[in-house]
Amino acid sequence: MSNEFNRNGQIIISPIKDVKNVDKRRAEINLPPLFIWAKKVGYILPSDYRY
């Protein structure tokens, strides 16, 4: 999977199908919450993401 970037150099990823449970799914595979990853890599969080 390759990353795409917008004009500001920020990562563009596919939409999250179940954003309400994304952190629960990430925790199940030992990944940090999405907001931590987003801050680290400069990703803009989806508008409906809540942490």
DAQUIRA-V606172 format. One record per run of one state. SS is the DSSP state (a for helix, b for strand, c for the rest). FROM is the first residue (numbers start at 1). TO is the last residue. Records with the same first field share a line. If there is no record, write none. Layout:
SS: FROM-TO ; FROM-TO
This chain:
c: 1-3 ; 6-10 ; 13-18 ; 29-33 ; 42-51
b: 4-5 ; 11-12
a: 19-28 ; 34-41
